[in-house]
Amino acid sequence: MIPFVGLRAQYQTIKDEIDVAIRDVVSRADFILGAHLEEFERAFAPFLGVEHAIGVGSGGDALRLALMALEVGPGNDVIVPANSYIATALAVSSVGARPVLVDCDPSTYNIDVTRVEAALTPRTRAIIPVHFTGLAADMDPILEVASRHGIPVIEDAAQAHGARYKQRMCGAIGAMGCFSFYPSKNLGAYGDGGMVVTNDRELAERVASLRNYGQSEKYIHVRKGLNARLDSLQAAVLLVKLKHLAVWNAAREAHARAYRQLLVGVGDLVFQQCPAYARHIYHLFIVETGRRDALRKYLHDREIQTGIHYPIPIHLQAAYTDLGYREGDFPRAEQLAGRALSLPMFPELTPEQIHYVAAAIREFYAEG
Ligand SMILES: *Cc1c(COP(=O)(O)O)cnc(C)c1O
């Protein structure tokens, strides 16, 4: 069986380090806002080249806290891509603002930067590009529109730990960057976790207070915050894993090159395009095909797990009927929802496994 993500295989490669780290947290009984969290924050900030990193409860919390720190709320609009995990839009809704969707570019699957300006309203208070699949969104045109209108950019880097845009690290480019440490992400915890990064001290202080019930010092509450802290066990695990991230990302890139070489010209397969400005870290390896569901079943029958990111676009989810969007409003996101198939992608994949997957896909098309 070839899993979609190989978390058990990964644990075996770092077991000794992880077990020591977990024992250390438990024996110190320093579970919340302790030394491990500070150490991880102090390691994550220079990894990205930013001044401040604030560990939070999840990627969704990171986005929500970033919006709260910018005082985005009821009556405000926030631009988000139509093609993302729904958490990006839900963070906007969670502060009472309205997500305004923008369709994706058909070749990169990232937000179509030529459509951002037309989606602005007098109420727009933030733009949240997503570095979807680990491929940087085209940030310069987004930053240009944003600065002309005086609107901050919050990067959703939940799939982009270590991805680059023109030498800059994803997450370190806008006013704030938001990361998820959901277990299957390129840098994943053993539970939920997230991080907000910024170079702005004032914003960093607000996020640090907001994640801890709005506290400034013990029992002094200066704003209405929430409980959205990254706990010490997760921080200790993430500190171990951060040291391996560069090697893991390089392995993913090599796997992507192998898939492309083995599958180029096969059937009707179309690959995601990676522009020269980006260093793609392949959180996901997506192929497009008009026979997606049949291919998925064929691979499933050969014990190859695949994923669909994502089967129902945000604007067609029942949760968002209130936005008033209809089928046809974001044709590229809708087309992708029907055509995209994510192949197994994780650092520990072996060349034999990649060949097995590619051979199965070639057989699928050979059988017609
Ligand atoms: C995973 C993800 C999130 C949410 O992260 P959680 O840690 O699961 O809350 C947000 N945005 C994108 C693009 C994601 O992939």
The ligand as an SDF file (V2000), in Angstrom:
LIG
                    3D

 15 15  0  0  0  0  0  0  0  0999 V2000
   -4.2120   23.6580    6.4690 C   0  0  0  0  0  0  0  0  0  0  0  0
   -4.6040   24.9980    5.9510 C   0  0  0  0  0  0  0  0  0  0  0  0
   -5.2000   25.9670    6.7740 C   0  0  0  0  0  0  0  0  0  0  0  0
   -5.6810   25.6790    8.1560 C   0  0  0  0  0  0  0  0  0  0  0  0
   -4.7620   25.1840    9.0130 O   0  0  0  0  0  0  0  0  0  0  0  0
   -5.2350   24.3850   10.3520 P   0  0  0  0  0  0  0  0  0  0  0  0
   -3.9780   24.2420   11.1200 O   0  0  0  0  0  0  0  0  0  0  0  0
   -5.8090   23.0840    9.9000 O   0  0  0  0  0  0  0  0  0  0  0  0
   -6.2460   25.2450   11.0370 O   0  0  0  0  0  0  0  0  0  0  0  0
   -5.4230   27.2260    6.2530 C   0  0  0  0  0  0  0  0  0  0  0  0
   -5.1210   27.5140    4.9780 N   0  0  0  0  0  0  0  0  0  0  0  0
   -4.5840   26.5940    4.1440 C   0  0  0  0  0  0  0  0  0  0  0  0
   -4.2640   26.9850    2.7430 C   0  0  0  0  0  0  0  0  0  0  0  0
   -4.3300   25.3110    4.6040 C   0  0  0  0  0  0  0  0  0  0  0  0
   -3.8170   24.3990    3.7610 O   0  0  0  0  0  0  0  0  0  0  0  0
  1  2  1  0
  2  3  1  0
  2 14  2  0
  3  4  1  0
  3 10  2  0
  4  5  1  0
  5  6  1  0
  6  7  2  0
  6  8  1  0
  6  9  1  0
 10 11  1  0
 11 12  2  0
 12 13  1  0
 12 14  1  0
 14 15  1  0
M  END
$$$$
